[in-house]
Amino acid sequence: MKTARLALVAALSAAALAAHADDSWMFRSGIPFESTLTRAQVQAGLEQSRREPNVYSSSYNPLTNFSSQLTREQVRAEFLDSREGVAAMTGEDSGSAYLAARKPRADSMHLAGTPSNAQ
């Protein structure tokens, strides 16, 4: 009895799955698709992407062709000049006291509702 019941459930399940088999829902929108590119343009884009380095590859190194525009001394001096600000911004109050003590620049003041090119 159990075998017959199990066979019946299996047959009904298979029939139910077959009844719901359908193509993908994406292509049933009724809106015809028209490409803006030709086949040759798409293939050229594919070839270009294959020639470029894969940024998701574990062997990708973006610094292979990097060359700095500043000398080591210039970078060091810039760091030493900004060290006070960096220490204040990473402090306990996240820089709120440091920012409150600084004099605001006139060109950095923006008010809500004022367009950036107000006259």
Protein Blocks (a to p, Z undefined) as FASTA:
>chain_A
ZZmmmmmmmmmmmmmmmmmgccdfklmnopacddfbdfklmmmmmmmmmmpccfkbfkbc
fklmgccfbdfklmmmmmmmmmmmmmmmmmmnnommmmmmpccdfklpccehiafkbZZ
